[in-house]
Amino acid sequence: MVTGKRLLMVLYTALSIGCLLPLYAADGVLLHRQRSFRNNVPPGNYSGIAWLGEDRYAVVSDKSDAEGFFVFSIAIDSINGDIQNVRNLGFVEYARDNRDIEGIALVPQRQMVVISGEADNRIRAYSVGGGAVDIDIPQAAVHSALPANGGLESLSYNAVTGRMWTCNETGPVRMAEYDTLFSIKGIYDYPLDAPLKEEAKAAHYAHGVSEICADDDGTLLVMEREFFVPKRKIGASVNCKLFRFSPSGGGKQLLGQWKSRLNLLKRNIANYEGMCFGPRLADGRRVVVMVADSQGQYKGVMKDWFRTAVIQ
């Protein structure tokens, strides 16, 4: 016979072990549990991330005092891909006002970063160490008149293909491909999934593409995010889906999905806006690093969450 006390011990042990185990998503993606590092990471509105090499990452905040990026050290287990620690190493500032910057990508061949802003829906280039680069990156015509908070949320560059990609957040979603000279190579329609919630019932709502990652084979990893806050706040949720999308073929494949919540029992709500490829593991698998926008750790409820996914 299992006593009440023994049952509680069994449940506690099971939950403790469960917290250490990764979550398996669909079709060959290993999704690790999200983690926060409040003592090492300042409260932010982190909206984009780019791998700079080794354990260093450039992270932009759409509410930073100036245009620029934080440098975070993100330690990742080389065997399983889980995050071990995150530390803030400082801020690289450019002498320009923050344009509601949302995306960042590294162009290693030129030792520069490109940053997209949602206020003007344009992409600017900067040297990694500081200072603007004299490159005019054209704006796609389909991105010239986007609604507020529905602009260029995503940005990615792939050094193998030499292609840069961006897209608007809300539907209809149009992806723009740029070549090595930053000329527009093509425009592609992206088929956004239907929402799961009703916007009319929300106090705050966002549904669309929050980030893309350009892969070596020309395909894109696409994160769709639906952020729903009811008028009473309790019951808020974020539903995220990770797809592989082929721009040339127009098809997409679901790799995994997860949901976070704010209710009486759970406070793990995480609004993921930044995503980039990180290092390869010892066995060759690729790590995807994600960061959430906590709105400055809003009212002590939201956290600056980080998590990784391993592409099998």
C-alpha positions as CSV (number, residue, x, y, z in Angstrom):
1,M,0.0,0.0,0.0
2,V,1.3,3.5,-1.0
3,T,0.8,6.0,1.8
4,G,0.0,9.6,1.1
5,K,3.5,10.7,2.2
6,R,5.1,8.1,0.0
7,L,2.9,9.0,-2.9
8,L,4.0,12.7,-2.6
9,M,7.6,11.6,-2.5
10,V,7.2,9.5,-5.7
11,L,5.4,12.4,-7.5
12,Y,8.1,14.9,-6.4
13,T,10.9,12.6,-7.6
14,A,9.1,12.1,-11.0
15,L,8.6,15.8,-11.4
16,S,12.1,16.6,-10.5
17,I,13.5,14.1,-13.0
18,G,11.0,15.4,-15.6
19,C,12.3,18.9,-15.2
20,L,15.8,17.7,-16.2
21,L,14.7,15.8,-19.3
22,P,14.4,17.4,-22.7
23,L,11.1,17.5,-24.6
24,Y,10.9,15.6,-27.9
25,A,9.0,17.4,-30.6
26,A,8.0,16.0,-34.0
27,D,10.2,14.8,-36.8
28,G,13.7,14.7,-35.5
29,V,13.8,17.8,-33.3
30,L,15.0,17.6,-29.7
31,L,13.5,20.5,-27.8
32,H,15.2,21.3,-24.5
33,R,13.4,22.9,-21.6
34,Q,13.5,26.7,-21.4
35,R,15.8,28.3,-18.8
36,S,16.2,31.8,-17.3
37,F,19.4,33.4,-15.9
38,R,18.0,36.4,-14.0
39,N,21.3,37.1,-12.1
40,N,23.3,37.3,-15.3
41,V,21.0,38.8,-17.8
42,P,19.5,42.3,-17.5
43,P,15.7,42.6,-18.0
44,G,15.1,43.2,-21.7
45,N,12.9,43.2,-24.7
46,Y,15.1,40.7,-26.6
47,S,13.9,40.3,-30.1
48,G,16.7,38.9,-32.2
49,I,19.9,36.8,-31.9
50,A,22.9,36.0,-34.0
51,W,25.8,33.6,-33.4
52,L,29.2,35.4,-33.5
53,G,31.3,32.2,-33.0
54,E,32.5,30.1,-30.0
55,D,30.1,31.0,-27.1
56,R,29.4,34.6,-28.1
57,Y,26.0,35.8,-29.4
58,A,24.7,39.2,-30.5
59,V,21.3,40.0,-29.1
60,V,19.1,43.0,-29.9
61,S,16.5,44.5,-27.8
62,D,13.7,46.6,-29.4
63,K,13.7,48.9,-26.3
64,S,17.5,49.4,-25.9
65,D,18.6,53.0,-25.4
66,A,20.4,53.1,-28.8
67,E,20.8,51.0,-31.9
68,G,23.2,48.2,-31.2
69,F,23.4,44.8,-29.6
70,F,24.2,43.0,-26.3
71,V,27.0,40.4,-26.4
72,F,25.9,37.3,-24.5
73,S,28.1,34.4,-23.6
74,I,25.8,31.3,-24.0
75,A,27.4,28.1,-22.8
76,I,25.9,25.0,-24.6
77,D,26.6,21.4,-23.7
78,S,28.6,20.0,-26.7
79,I,27.0,16.5,-26.3
80,N,23.2,17.2,-25.8
81,G,22.9,20.8,-26.9
82,D,21.2,22.1,-23.7
83,I,22.0,25.6,-22.4
84,Q,24.3,25.6,-19.3
85,N,24.6,29.3,-18.6
86,V,24.1,32.8,-20.1
87,R,26.1,35.9,-19.2
88,N,25.9,39.5,-20.4
89,L,29.3,40.7,-21.6
90,G,28.3,44.3,-22.5
91,F,26.7,46.4,-25.2
92,V,28.0,47.4,-28.6
93,E,26.4,50.8,-29.3
94,Y,25.9,52.5,-32.7
95,A,25.4,56.3,-32.8
96,R,21.7,56.0,-33.9
97,D,18.4,55.9,-32.2
98,N,16.7,52.5,-31.7
99,R,14.3,51.9,-34.7
100,D,12.3,49.2,-32.8
101,I,15.1,46.8,-33.9
102,E,13.8,43.2,-34.2
103,G,16.3,41.1,-36.2
104,I,20.1,40.7,-36.4
105,A,22.4,38.5,-38.5
106,L,26.1,38.2,-38.9
107,V,27.8,38.5,-42.3
108,P,31.1,36.8,-41.4
109,Q,32.8,37.4,-44.8
110,R,32.6,41.1,-44.2
111,Q,32.8,41.1,-40.4
112,M,29.6,43.0,-40.1
113,V,26.1,42.6,-38.8
114,V,22.8,43.6,-40.4
115,I,19.9,44.8,-38.3
116,S,16.3,45.2,-39.2
117,G,14.0,47.8,-37.7
118,E,10.2,47.6,-37.5
119,A,9.8,51.4,-37.2
120,D,11.1,52.0,-40.7
121,N,11.1,48.4,-42.1
122,R,14.6,48.8,-43.3
123,I,17.9,46.8,-42.9
124,R,21.1,48.6,-41.9
125,A,24.7,47.3,-41.9
126,Y,27.3,47.9,-39.2
127,S,30.8,46.6,-38.5
128,V,30.9,44.1,-35.7
129,G,33.1,46.3,-33.5
130,G,31.1,49.5,-34.1
131,G,30.2,52.0,-36.8
132,A,27.9,52.1,-39.8
133,V,28.9,50.4,-43.1
134,D,28.3,52.3,-46.3
135,I,26.0,49.8,-47.9
136,D,22.5,50.7,-49.1
137,I,20.3,47.6,-48.6
138,P,17.1,48.2,-50.7
139,Q,13.7,47.8,-49.2
140,A,11.4,45.3,-51.0
141,A,8.3,47.0,-52.4
142,V,6.1,44.5,-50.5
143,H,7.6,45.8,-47.2
144,S,7.2,49.5,-47.9
145,A,3.8,50.0,-46.3
146,L,3.4,47.5,-43.4
147,P,1.1,47.9,-40.4
148,A,2.4,48.9,-37.0
149,N,3.9,46.0,-35.1
150,G,3.6,43.9,-38.2
151,G,6.8,44.8,-40.0
152,L,10.3,43.3,-40.4
153,E,10.4,41.0,-37.4
154,S,12.8,38.5,-38.9
155,L,16.3,38.5,-40.3
156,S,18.9,35.8,-41.2
157,Y,22.0,35.4,-43.3
158,N,23.7,32.1,-44.4
159,A,27.4,32.2,-45.2
160,V,27.2,29.0,-47.3
161,T,24.5,30.2,-49.7
162,G,25.5,33.9,-49.4
163,R,21.8,34.7,-49.1
164,M,20.1,37.1,-46.6
165,W,16.4,36.7,-45.8
166,T,13.8,38.8,-44.1
167,C,10.0,38.9,-43.9
168,N,7.1,40.8,-42.3
169,E,5.4,39.4,-39.3
170,T,1.7,39.3,-39.9
171,G,-0.2,37.9,-42.9
172,P,0.0,38.0,-45.8
173,V,3.7,37.1,-45.1
174,R,6.1,37.9,-47.8
175,M,9.8,36.7,-47.7
176,A,12.5,38.7,-49.4
177,E,15.7,37.0,-50.5
178,Y,18.9,39.1,-51.0
179,D,22.1,38.0,-52.9
180,T,25.7,38.5,-51.9
181,L,25.6,42.1,-53.1
182,F,22.4,42.7,-51.1
183,S,20.3,43.1,-54.2
184,I,16.8,41.6,-54.0
185,K,16.9,38.1,-55.6
186,G,13.2,37.1,-55.1
187,I,10.0,37.5,-53.2
188,Y,8.1,34.5,-51.8
189,D,4.7,34.0,-50.2
190,Y,4.7,32.2,-46.9
191,P,1.6,30.2,-46.0
192,L,0.9,31.2,-42.4
193,D,-1.1,28.7,-40.3
194,A,-4.6,29.6,-39.2
195,P,-4.7,31.1,-35.6
196,L,-5.8,29.0,-32.7
197,K,-7.3,31.9,-30.7
198,E,-9.8,34.7,-31.5
199,E,-8.1,38.2,-31.6
200,A,-11.5,39.8,-30.7
201,K,-11.3,38.2,-27.2
202,A,-7.8,39.5,-26.5
203,A,-6.4,42.5,-24.7
204,H,-3.1,42.0,-26.5
205,Y,-2.6,39.7,-29.4
206,A,0.1,38.9,-32.0
207,H,0.1,36.1,-34.6
208,G,2.6,35.6,-37.3
209,V,6.3,34.8,-38.1
210,S,8.5,35.9,-35.3
211,E,11.9,34.6,-36.7
212,I,13.5,32.7,-39.6
213,C,16.9,30.9,-39.9
214,A,18.5,30.4,-43.3
215,D,20.0,26.9,-43.6
216,D,22.9,25.7,-45.8
217,D,20.6,23.8,-48.2
218,G,18.5,26.9,-49.1
219,T,15.6,26.0,-46.9
220,L,14.4,28.2,-43.9
221,L,13.5,27.3,-40.4
222,V,10.5,29.4,-39.6
223,M,9.0,30.1,-36.1
224,E,5.3,31.0,-36.1
225,R,4.2,32.6,-32.8
226,E,0.7,33.3,-31.5
227,F,0.7,35.5,-28.3
228,F,-2.7,35.7,-26.7
229,V,-3.5,37.8,-23.6
230,P,-7.2,37.8,-22.5
231,K,-8.7,40.9,-21.1
232,R,-8.5,39.4,-17.6
233,K,-4.8,38.6,-18.2
234,I,-5.0,35.2,-16.4
235,G,-5.1,32.5,-19.1
236,A,-2.5,34.2,-21.3
237,S,-0.6,31.8,-23.6
238,V,2.0,31.7,-26.3
239,N,1.9,28.9,-28.9
240,C,5.0,28.4,-31.0
241,K,5.5,26.2,-34.1
242,L,8.8,25.4,-35.8
243,F,8.6,24.7,-39.5
244,R,11.1,23.9,-42.3
245,F,10.1,25.9,-45.4
246,S,11.2,25.5,-49.0
247,P,10.9,28.9,-50.7
248,S,11.4,27.4,-54.2
249,G,8.8,24.7,-53.6
250,G,6.4,26.7,-51.4
251,G,5.9,23.8,-49.0
252,K,6.5,23.7,-45.2
253,Q,7.0,20.8,-42.8
254,L,6.2,21.0,-39.1
255,L,9.2,20.1,-37.0
256,G,7.8,20.8,-33.5
257,Q,5.6,23.0,-31.4
258,W,5.3,24.0,-27.8
259,K,3.0,26.1,-25.6
260,S,3.7,28.3,-22.5
261,R,1.1,29.7,-20.2
262,L,0.2,32.2,-17.5
263,N,-2.4,30.9,-15.1
264,L,-2.9,30.0,-11.5
265,L,-0.7,27.0,-11.8
266,K,1.9,28.0,-14.5
267,R,4.1,31.0,-15.0
268,N,6.3,29.8,-17.8
269,I,4.9,32.1,-20.5
270,A,7.6,32.9,-23.1
271,N,7.2,35.1,-26.1
272,Y,10.0,33.8,-28.4
273,E,11.1,36.4,-30.9
274,G,14.8,35.6,-31.5
275,M,16.3,32.5,-33.1
276,C,19.6,31.6,-34.8
277,F,21.7,28.6,-35.6
278,G,24.5,27.9,-33.1
279,P,27.3,25.4,-33.1
280,R,27.2,21.8,-34.2
281,L,27.4,19.1,-31.5
282,A,30.1,16.5,-31.2
283,D,28.0,14.2,-33.4
284,G,27.4,16.8,-36.1
285,R,23.8,17.8,-35.1
286,R,22.9,21.5,-35.4
287,V,21.8,23.6,-32.4
288,V,19.1,26.3,-32.7
289,V,19.2,29.0,-30.0
290,M,16.1,30.9,-29.0
291,V,15.4,33.9,-26.8
292,A,12.1,35.3,-25.6
293,D,10.9,38.9,-25.2
294,S,9.9,39.4,-21.5
295,Q,8.9,43.1,-22.0
296,G,11.5,44.0,-19.4
297,Q,10.4,41.2,-17.1
298,Y,6.9,42.7,-17.1
299,K,5.6,43.2,-13.5
300,G,7.9,40.4,-12.3
301,V,5.7,37.8,-14.1
302,M,7.6,37.3,-17.3
303,K,11.2,36.1,-17.6
304,D,14.0,36.4,-20.2
305,W,13.8,32.8,-21.3
306,F,16.3,30.9,-23.4
307,R,16.0,27.5,-24.9
308,T,17.7,25.3,-27.5
309,A,16.4,22.8,-30.1
310,V,18.6,20.2,-31.7
311,I,18.0,19.3,-35.3
312,Q,18.4,15.6,-35.6
